[in-house]
Amino acid sequence: NAFMSYYWDEMSKEIGAEIEAIRWRGNTAGNTSTYLDECNGYEVQLCADPAVVQIVSTTVDATNVIAEMNKLFAGLLPAVQGKIKDLRYFVSSNVAAAFLQATYSYANANIPSVNGGFQLTWLGIKIVVAEGMSNNTMVLTLKDNLIYAFDGDNDAKVLKSVNLEDTVAEPILRTRVDLKMGFFYVNPAEIVFYSAGPCS
C-alpha cells in the first residue's frame, strides 16, 4: 500500500545515510554506542597510515577553499597529477558549499551574465560531496583507490519488517536489516588526506 511504499523509501534513505556516515566517520574506538562503532571508516584509517599524504587542515570557507584544495593537488605524486579523468576530490558538505560560493562570487565579479549552472569540478577534477564526512575534510585520490565492499544478506529481503499489531496488538512496526560492509583503500602514497577530524 501507499504507506508501506513511503515507509520503505524512508527506511532506505536512513540506511543509506548511516552507511555513508560509517564510511567516513566510523570508529570502533569511538565509544559512542551508535552505529558509528560498527567499523572504522576512511577518516580513522587514513589518519593512522603514515604512507598517506597528510595535509594540515583549517576551517574552510569561501575565502580560502580554493587555496586549500590546491594544497591537496600539490601534495599528489607528480605521476598521479596528470590522471585528471580518474582523480576525485571527496569533500565534506561545508567544503562543497564554500567552493560553490567562491566560484559563484568570482564568476559574477569577472564574467557579467553568469548566474549559475556551476559544476562541481576543480582543475578538471570531479568533486564528490561526501555527506558522511566530518566538516573541513577532503580526500584527493584516484577514484579506484577507495574501495567500498557491501553485501546484503539475501539481497532481495535485506529489509525485513514485522507489524506487531498483527501479532501482539501493539501499534509498532519493527524493521531489521542484515548486511555486511567494509571500507578499504589501496596505494596510500596516491592519497592526500586533509582532515579536521581524528588526525587533529
C-alpha positions in Angstrom: 0.0 0.0 0.0 1.0 3.7 -0.2 2.1 3.9 3.5 4.4 0.9 3.2 5.9 2.3 0.0 6.6 5.5 1.8 8.0 3.6 4.8 10.4 1.5 2.7 11.6 4.6 0.9 12.3 6.4 4.2 14.0 3.4 5.7 16.2 3.1 2.6 17.2 6.7 2.8 18.0 6.4 6.5 20.1 3.2 6.0 21.9 4.9 3.1 22.7 8.0 5.3 24.0 5.8 8.1 26.2 3.7 5.8 27.6 7.0 4.4 28.4 8.2 7.9 30.1 4.9 8.8 32.0 5.0 5.5 33.8 8.2 6.6 33.4 8.7 10.3 33.1 5.1 11.6 35.4 4.5 14.6 35.4 1.2 16.6 37.2 3.0 19.4 34.8 5.9 19.4 32.7 4.6 22.4 29.7 6.4 21.1 27.3 3.4 21.4 25.8 4.2 18.0 26.0 2.7 14.5 29.3 4.6 14.0 31.0 2.0 16.3 30.4 -0.8 13.7 33.7 -0.4 11.8 36.4 2.0 11.0 35.7 4.4 8.2 38.2 6.2 5.9 38.9 9.1 8.3 40.3 6.8 11.0 42.1 4.6 8.6 43.8 7.3 6.5 44.8 9.2 9.6 46.6 6.2 11.0 48.6 5.4 7.8 52.0 7.2 7.6 52.1 6.4 3.8 49.1 8.6 3.2 50.0 12.3 2.4 48.6 14.3 5.4 47.7 18.0 4.9 47.2 20.2 8.0 43.6 21.5 8.0 41.9 24.7 8.8 38.3 25.9 8.9 37.3 26.1 5.2 35.2 28.9 3.9 34.6 30.8 0.7 37.7 32.9 1.2 40.2 30.1 1.4 38.6 27.0 -0.1 40.4 27.3 -3.5 43.8 27.6 -1.8 43.1 24.7 0.5 42.0 22.5 -2.4 45.2 23.4 -4.3 47.2 22.2 -1.3 45.8 18.7 -1.9 46.6 18.8 -5.6 50.2 20.0 -4.8 50.5 17.0 -2.4 49.8 14.4 -5.1 52.6 12.5 -6.6 53.6 14.1 -10.0 52.9 10.8 -11.8 49.3 10.9 -10.5 48.6 14.7 -11.1 48.1 14.1 -14.8 45.4 11.5 -14.4 42.7 14.1 -14.3 39.8 12.0 -15.5 40.4 9.3 -12.8 41.1 11.7 -9.9 38.3 12.7 -7.4 38.1 15.3 -4.7 35.9 13.8 -1.9 34.8 16.8 0.2 32.6 17.4 3.2 29.3 19.3 2.7 30.6 22.5 4.2 33.7 22.4 1.8 31.4 21.9 -1.2 29.2 24.9 -0.1 32.3 27.1 0.3 33.5 26.0 -3.1 30.2 26.9 -4.8 30.1 30.3 -3.0 33.7 31.1 -4.0 33.3 30.2 -7.7 29.9 31.9 -7.9 31.4 35.1 -6.5 34.4 35.0 -8.8 32.3 34.4 -11.9 29.8 37.2 -11.1 32.7 39.6 -10.4 34.6 38.7 -13.5 32.1 37.4 -16.0 29.0 39.5 -16.3 25.8 37.5 -17.1 26.9 34.4 -15.2 24.1 33.5 -12.9 24.5 29.8 -12.0 24.9 26.4 -13.6 28.2 25.7 -11.9 29.6 22.2 -11.9 31.5 20.6 -9.0 34.9 20.4 -10.6 38.3 22.0 -9.9 41.3 21.8 -12.2 39.2 19.5 -14.3 38.8 17.0 -11.4 35.3 16.0 -10.3 34.3 16.9 -6.8 32.2 14.4 -4.9 30.2 15.6 -1.9 30.7 13.0 0.8 27.8 13.8 3.2 29.2 11.4 5.8 32.5 13.2 6.2 33.4 15.4 9.1 33.4 19.1 8.4 36.5 20.7 6.8 37.6 17.3 5.5 38.8 16.4 2.0 40.5 13.5 0.2 42.1 13.7 -3.2 43.0 10.4 -4.9 42.3 8.2 -7.9 38.7 7.0 -7.8 39.6 3.3 -7.6 41.9 3.7 -4.6 38.9 3.9 -2.2 37.1 0.5 -2.0 33.6 0.0 -0.6 32.6 -3.6 -0.1 28.9 -4.3 0.6 26.9 -7.5 0.9 23.3 -7.5 1.8 22.4 -11.0 3.2 19.8 -12.4 0.9 19.7 -9.1 -1.1 16.0 -9.3 -2.1 15.0 -9.5 1.5 17.7 -7.4 3.2 15.0 -5.2 4.8 12.5 -7.1 6.9 9.6 -5.7 8.7 7.1 -7.1 11.3 3.9 -5.4 12.1 3.3 -6.2 15.8 -0.3 -5.1 15.5 -1.0 -8.3 13.7 0.6 -10.5 16.5 0.6 -8.8 19.9 -1.9 -6.0 19.1 0.8 -3.3 19.6 0.8 -0.4 17.0 4.5 -0.9 16.4 6.4 -1.7 13.1 9.8 -3.4 13.7 12.4 -3.5 11.0 15.6 -5.4 10.7 18.5 -5.1 8.3 21.2 -7.7 7.8 24.2 -6.6 5.8 28.0 -6.7 5.7 30.2 -3.8 4.7 33.8 -2.7 4.8 35.8 0.3 3.7 39.3 -0.2 2.3 41.9 1.5 0.3 45.0 0.8 -1.8 48.0 2.8 -2.9 48.2 5.0 0.1 51.0 7.2 -1.4 48.5 8.2 -4.0 46.0 9.5 -1.4 46.1 13.1 0.0 44.1 13.5 3.2 43.0 16.9 4.6 41.3 16.4 8.0 39.9 18.3 10.9 38.8 15.0 12.4 40.7 12.2 14.0 44.2 13.5 13.0 43.8 16.9 14.6 
